[in-house]
Amino acid sequence: MSTASSNTAPGLDFEQPLLELEARRRALEQLTTRTPEEEEELRQVRRAWADTTAKVYAELTPWQVVQVARHKDRPYTADYVSLVFEDFVELHGDRRFGDDRAILTGFARLDQYKVLVVGHQKGRTYKDRTACYFGCAHPEGYRKAILKMKMAEKYGIPVICLIDTPGAYPGIGAEERGQSQAIAENMYEMSRLKTPIICVVIGEGGSGGALGIGVGDRVAMLQYSYYSVISPEGCAGILWKSHQYAELAAQALKFTSNHLSRLGVVDQVIEEPLGGAHRDHHQTASRLKQYLLRSLRELTMQTPDQLVDSRYEKFRRIGVFLEEAPQLASANGVPQE
């Protein structure tokens, strides 16, 4: 199996049964010669690992999904750029303030298609993470993104957006430079961009930071990612004045792929390898590439005007709800559950 790293990851709390089996499996696989008994044990350990992993990941709570989406070994935009695309040429700057490393942009080739890649980047090392502000973009990042998208529109090049952020950067400098306006302008401009746009949530899809590059003809998400109006910690801080209720907030927000596919917020859920994307970057990238190619084949058949019209109708359909008169309980006058 192709894995994310040769080093043993510390793992998440709910993954402890898997880590013990993985450690034993690696020990057996590293033996240069194995006895028949060791070969049989290796087969049994592999089978036990697959069965246990399938069971654990089938029962993940929303908060556990958040933990998987934030896993330190999960592939980021830069990883997908190297695994999915070819001939990537990075583009920098917003022509106003500077170059925000939290947003990665550049032209690339996806099989026969020339595309523009736009995505959040978190960084692997602490130095890179601080330079990228942990994937939290500033206004110049969103202005850089829309500037490159308009360039792609000029040449009829499709846009692919990879979303992975806990939210836009909340600092004073970002607010002074027009954070909310930059995000709003991006959403407006993307809604009428006359070229195909495909958006995929690859990890965290938090708040306006995600929406700033999240308006597209196709919106998909990886199986163990989340897409939400606010992070669980932010929601808990507002409602319960403490981040310790983040798990409760995650349960209430209904932001996992299972919830959002049923609600019609996302068009498709891209299945991850057994045990999550952090365990197999290559297979995850392969599945993402298949989805992108399939979507591009469909979207490139439409005219620019058809793209804009169908994109408008797509987002108008989101948020359908049912209204009915509340039934009051006779005893206390409180709406019944």
C-alpha positions as CSV (number, residue, x, y, z in Angstrom):
1,M,0.0,0.0,0.0
2,S,1.2,3.5,-0.8
3,T,1.2,5.5,2.4
4,A,1.5,9.1,3.3
5,S,4.7,8.7,5.3
6,S,7.2,6.1,6.2
7,N,7.1,7.2,9.9
8,T,4.6,5.9,12.3
9,A,1.9,8.5,12.9
10,P,0.8,9.0,16.5
11,G,-2.7,8.4,15.4
12,L,-6.1,9.6,16.7
13,D,-7.6,8.4,19.9
14,F,-10.2,6.2,18.2
15,E,-7.6,4.7,15.9
16,Q,-5.6,3.0,18.7
17,P,-6.8,-0.5,17.8
18,L,-5.6,0.1,14.2
19,L,-2.2,1.4,15.2
20,E,-1.3,-1.8,17.2
21,L,-2.2,-3.9,14.2
22,E,-0.3,-1.6,11.8
23,A,2.8,-1.8,14.0
24,R,2.7,-5.6,13.9
25,R,2.0,-5.7,10.2
26,R,5.0,-3.4,9.5
27,A,7.3,-5.6,11.7
28,L,6.3,-8.7,9.7
29,E,6.6,-7.0,6.3
30,Q,10.1,-5.7,7.1
31,L,11.4,-9.3,7.6
32,T,13.7,-10.2,4.8
33,T,12.6,-13.9,5.1
34,R,9.5,-15.2,6.7
35,T,8.6,-18.6,8.0
36,P,5.3,-20.2,6.9
37,E,3.9,-19.3,10.4
38,E,4.9,-15.7,10.0
39,E,3.3,-15.6,6.5
40,E,0.1,-16.8,7.9
41,E,0.3,-14.4,10.8
42,L,0.8,-11.5,8.3
43,R,-2.3,-12.6,6.3
44,Q,-4.3,-12.7,9.5
45,V,-3.0,-9.3,10.7
46,R,-3.8,-7.7,7.3
47,R,-7.3,-9.1,7.4
48,A,-7.9,-8.0,11.0
49,W,-6.6,-4.5,10.2
50,A,-9.0,-4.2,7.2
51,D,-12.0,-5.5,9.2
52,T,-11.2,-3.3,12.2
53,T,-10.6,-0.2,10.1
54,A,-13.8,-0.6,8.1
55,K,-15.8,-1.0,11.4
56,V,-14.2,2.0,13.1
57,Y,-14.6,4.3,10.1
58,A,-18.1,3.2,9.5
59,E,-19.1,4.5,13.0
60,L,-17.3,7.8,13.0
61,T,-19.0,10.7,14.9
62,P,-19.0,14.2,13.4
63,W,-16.3,15.3,15.8
64,Q,-14.2,12.3,14.8
65,V,-14.7,13.3,11.1
66,V,-13.3,16.7,12.0
67,Q,-10.2,15.1,13.6
68,V,-9.7,13.0,10.4
69,A,-10.1,16.1,8.2
70,R,-7.4,17.9,10.3
71,H,-5.0,14.9,10.4
72,K,-1.4,16.1,10.0
73,D,-0.7,13.5,7.3
74,R,-3.7,14.3,5.2
75,P,-2.8,15.4,1.6
76,Y,-3.0,19.1,1.0
77,T,-3.4,21.1,-2.2
78,A,0.4,21.0,-2.9
79,D,0.3,17.2,-2.6
80,Y,-2.6,16.9,-5.1
81,V,-0.8,19.3,-7.5
82,S,2.1,16.9,-7.7
83,L,0.0,13.7,-7.8
84,V,-2.9,14.7,-10.0
85,F,-1.6,17.5,-12.3
86,E,1.3,18.0,-14.6
87,D,3.4,21.0,-15.8
88,F,2.2,23.1,-12.9
89,V,3.3,26.8,-13.0
90,E,2.6,28.8,-9.9
91,L,1.2,32.3,-10.1
92,H,1.8,34.9,-7.3
93,G,0.4,38.1,-6.0
94,D,-2.8,40.2,-6.1
95,R,-1.2,43.3,-7.7
96,R,-2.3,45.3,-4.7
97,F,-0.7,44.2,-1.5
98,G,1.3,41.0,-1.6
99,D,1.4,37.2,-2.1
100,D,-0.6,35.2,0.4
101,R,0.9,31.7,0.8
102,A,-2.3,30.4,2.2
103,I,-3.8,30.4,-1.3
104,L,-1.9,28.4,-4.0
105,T,-2.7,29.3,-7.6
106,G,-1.2,28.2,-10.9
107,F,-1.9,26.8,-14.4
108,A,-1.5,23.1,-14.9
109,R,-2.4,20.2,-17.2
110,L,-4.9,17.5,-16.3
111,D,-4.6,14.9,-19.0
112,Q,-5.8,16.6,-22.2
113,Y,-7.2,19.7,-20.3
114,K,-5.4,22.9,-19.4
115,V,-6.7,24.1,-16.0
116,L,-6.2,26.7,-13.4
117,V,-5.7,25.2,-9.9
118,V,-6.7,27.3,-6.9
119,G,-6.4,25.9,-3.4
120,H,-5.8,26.5,0.3
121,Q,-2.4,25.4,1.5
122,K,-1.6,24.7,5.2
123,G,2.0,23.6,5.1
124,R,3.7,20.5,6.6
125,T,6.4,21.9,8.9
126,Y,5.7,24.5,11.6
127,K,7.7,27.0,9.6
128,D,5.5,26.4,6.5
129,R,2.4,26.4,8.6
130,T,3.1,29.8,10.1
131,A,4.0,31.2,6.7
132,C,0.7,29.9,5.4
133,Y,-1.2,31.0,8.5
134,F,-2.4,27.4,8.9
135,G,-4.5,27.7,5.7
136,C,-6.3,30.9,6.8
137,A,-6.2,33.3,3.9
138,H,-6.0,37.1,4.0
139,P,-7.8,39.4,1.6
140,E,-4.8,39.4,-0.8
141,G,-5.2,35.6,-1.0
142,Y,-8.8,35.9,-2.2
143,R,-7.9,38.7,-4.6
144,K,-5.1,36.7,-6.0
145,A,-7.5,33.8,-6.5
146,I,-10.1,35.8,-8.4
147,L,-7.5,37.7,-10.5
148,K,-6.1,34.3,-11.8
149,M,-9.7,33.0,-12.3
150,K,-10.5,36.0,-14.5
151,M,-7.3,35.3,-16.5
152,A,-8.4,31.7,-16.9
153,E,-11.8,32.9,-18.1
154,K,-10.2,35.1,-20.7
155,Y,-8.5,32.0,-22.3
156,G,-11.4,29.6,-21.7
157,I,-9.5,27.6,-19.2
158,P,-11.5,25.6,-16.5
159,V,-10.9,26.4,-12.8
160,I,-10.4,23.8,-10.1
161,C,-10.7,24.9,-6.5
162,L,-9.4,22.7,-3.7
163,I,-10.9,23.9,-0.3
164,D,-9.1,23.2,3.0
165,T,-9.3,25.9,5.6
166,P,-10.7,26.3,9.1
167,G,-11.8,29.8,8.0
168,A,-10.5,33.1,6.7
169,Y,-7.8,34.8,8.7
170,P,-9.5,36.8,11.6
171,G,-6.7,39.2,12.4
172,I,-7.0,43.0,12.5
173,G,-4.8,43.5,9.5
174,A,-7.0,41.3,7.4
175,E,-10.1,43.2,8.5
176,E,-8.4,46.5,7.8
177,R,-7.7,45.4,4.2
178,G,-11.3,44.3,3.6
179,Q,-11.5,40.6,4.4
180,S,-15.3,40.3,4.1
181,Q,-15.5,42.4,1.0
182,A,-12.8,40.3,-0.7
183,I,-14.8,37.1,0.0
184,A,-18.1,38.6,-1.1
185,E,-16.5,39.9,-4.3
186,N,-15.1,36.5,-5.0
187,M,-18.4,34.8,-4.6
188,Y,-20.1,37.4,-6.9
189,E,-17.4,37.1,-9.6
190,M,-17.3,33.3,-9.5
191,S,-21.1,33.1,-9.8
192,R,-20.8,34.7,-13.3
193,L,-17.5,33.5,-14.5
194,K,-17.9,32.1,-18.0
195,T,-15.7,29.1,-17.7
196,P,-16.2,25.7,-15.9
197,I,-15.5,25.8,-12.1
198,I,-15.1,22.6,-10.0
199,C,-14.8,22.9,-6.2
200,V,-13.8,20.1,-4.0
201,V,-13.5,20.2,-0.2
202,I,-10.4,18.1,0.6
203,G,-10.2,18.6,4.3
204,E,-11.7,21.5,6.3
205,G,-14.4,23.7,4.7
206,G,-14.8,26.4,7.2
207,S,-17.0,29.5,7.0
208,G,-16.4,32.3,4.5
209,G,-12.9,31.2,4.1
210,A,-14.2,28.2,2.2
211,L,-16.9,30.1,0.3
212,G,-14.3,32.6,-1.0
213,I,-13.3,29.9,-3.6
214,G,-16.4,27.7,-3.2
215,V,-18.8,28.8,-5.9
216,G,-18.8,26.4,-8.8
217,D,-20.7,24.3,-11.3
218,R,-19.8,21.2,-9.4
219,V,-19.2,21.1,-5.6
220,A,-17.9,17.9,-4.2
221,M,-16.2,16.8,-1.0
222,L,-13.9,14.0,0.2
223,Q,-15.6,11.4,2.4
224,Y,-14.0,12.4,5.6
225,S,-14.0,16.2,5.2
226,Y,-16.4,18.7,6.6
227,Y,-18.1,21.8,5.1
228,S,-19.7,24.2,7.5
229,V,-20.8,27.8,8.2
230,I,-18.5,27.8,11.2
231,S,-15.9,25.6,12.9
232,P,-17.1,23.5,15.8
233,E,-14.9,25.5,18.2
234,G,-16.3,28.7,16.9
235,C,-19.9,27.5,17.2
236,A,-19.2,26.3,20.7
237,G,-17.6,29.6,21.7
238,I,-20.7,31.5,20.5
239,L,-23.4,29.3,21.8
240,W,-21.9,27.9,25.0
241,K,-19.0,30.4,25.6
242,S,-16.5,27.5,25.7
243,H,-14.6,25.5,23.2
244,Q,-15.0,22.4,25.4
245,Y,-18.4,21.9,23.7
246,A,-16.9,21.6,20.3
247,E,-18.0,17.9,20.0
248,L,-21.6,18.8,20.8
249,A,-21.4,21.6,18.2
250,A,-20.1,19.2,15.6
251,Q,-23.0,16.9,16.2
252,A,-25.5,19.8,15.8
253,L,-24.0,21.4,12.7
254,K,-24.7,18.5,10.3
255,F,-21.6,19.2,8.2
256,T,-20.3,15.8,7.3
257,S,-20.5,14.3,3.8
258,N,-23.4,12.1,4.8
259,H,-25.4,15.1,5.9
260,L,-24.5,17.5,3.1
261,S,-25.1,15.0,0.3
262,R,-28.6,14.3,1.6
263,L,-29.3,18.1,2.0
264,G,-28.1,18.8,-1.6
265,V,-25.3,21.1,-0.6
266,V,-22.7,19.0,-2.4
267,D,-23.1,17.2,-5.7
268,Q,-20.9,14.2,-4.9
269,V,-18.9,12.6,-2.2
270,I,-15.6,11.2,-3.3
271,E,-14.9,8.0,-1.4
272,E,-11.6,7.8,0.5
273,P,-9.3,4.8,0.8
274,L,-9.8,2.5,3.8
275,G,-8.7,4.4,6.9
276,G,-8.8,7.8,5.3
277,A,-6.8,9.9,2.8
278,H,-3.9,10.3,5.2
279,R,-3.2,6.6,4.8
280,D,-2.9,6.5,1.0
281,H,-2.2,9.8,-0.8
282,H,-1.9,8.1,-4.2
283,Q,-5.2,6.3,-4.2
284,T,-7.0,9.4,-2.9
285,A,-5.4,11.5,-5.7
286,S,-6.4,8.9,-8.3
287,R,-10.1,9.1,-7.2
288,L,-10.0,12.9,-7.1
289,K,-8.5,12.9,-10.6
290,Q,-11.2,10.5,-11.9
291,Y,-13.9,12.8,-10.5
292,L,-12.3,15.9,-12.0
293,L,-12.0,14.4,-15.5
294,R,-15.5,13.2,-15.5
295,S,-16.8,16.6,-14.4
296,L,-14.7,18.4,-17.0
297,R,-16.0,16.2,-19.8
298,E,-19.5,17.2,-18.8
299,L,-18.9,20.9,-18.3
300,T,-16.8,21.6,-21.3
301,M,-19.8,20.5,-23.5
302,Q,-21.8,23.5,-22.2
303,T,-21.6,27.1,-23.6
304,P,-20.5,29.9,-21.3
305,D,-24.0,31.2,-20.9
306,Q,-25.3,27.7,-20.1
307,L,-22.7,27.4,-17.4
308,V,-23.6,30.7,-15.7
309,D,-27.4,30.0,-15.9
310,S,-27.1,26.4,-14.5
311,R,-24.7,27.6,-11.8
312,Y,-27.2,30.2,-10.7
313,E,-30.0,27.7,-10.6
314,K,-27.8,25.2,-8.7
315,F,-27.2,27.6,-5.8
316,R,-30.8,28.9,-5.8
317,R,-31.9,25.3,-5.1
318,I,-29.8,25.0,-2.0
319,G,-31.6,25.6,1.3
320,V,-35.1,24.2,0.5
321,F,-37.0,23.7,3.7
322,L,-40.5,22.8,4.8
323,E,-42.8,25.2,6.7
324,E,-45.7,24.0,8.8
325,A,-47.7,25.3,11.7
326,P,-46.1,24.3,15.0
327,Q,-48.1,21.9,17.2
328,L,-48.2,23.2,20.8
329,A,-48.2,20.8,23.7
330,S,-51.4,21.2,25.7
331,A,-49.6,21.1,29.0
332,N,-47.0,23.8,28.8
333,G,-47.5,25.5,25.5
334,V,-44.0,24.5,24.3
335,P,-43.6,23.2,20.7
336,Q,-43.4,19.5,20.6
337,E,-40.2,17.7,19.6
